[in-house]
């Protein structure tokens, strides 16, 4: 039985190596693919406009993409960055776990660590 498992693991080693490389490549490239799709989507939205559920065909009743949506997005990004900056500068330790503030003692094992 052990010999059969050993032979099986030797046969699967190249396959597992290939799968790990592919898995890493997909996880490395996926954010760039998503970013490219977002850029394409925003470009198409800017050029052709959004869909029209009210079937209004004139350009008079539509809101232009620039400057309204750009200013709205820029304002929301600035509010987000400002709030994160306030948390970082005024209360940097507010999001930490309480165990991080216990003074370390090299002679005592922490209570949260339990031997098996």
PyMOL commands that set and color helices and strands:
alter all, ss='L'
color gray80, all
select helices_A, chain A and resi 2-48+68-90+98-101
alter helices_A, ss='H'
color red, helices_A
deselect
rebuild
show_as cartoon
